[in-house]
Amino acid sequence: SPGGKLPPYTAKVFTPAELSLLARLTEIIIPKTDTPGAAEAGVPLLMDGTAGRNAGFAANWKKALAWFAAQPGDPAALIARISAE
């Protein structure tokens, strides 16, 4: 594309709220340091593209995102607790 710019990405599977939550969760796992974190590196968009090609992947992630969205409190603390189990 001219100037090296890519067109804006339009989500294929996840809603804006799901993409936002996915960005928060992936950023907790791979945070920004002196290099980009997961969200800045485009991991949620990569996952959306994968979900668009794999219905099982999409269904599993939509279910997981709904579960995370329903949990009270800080997602980072929840991920830490789940990781410790």
Order of alpha helices (4+ residues) and beta strands (2+ residues): alpha-alpha-alpha-alpha
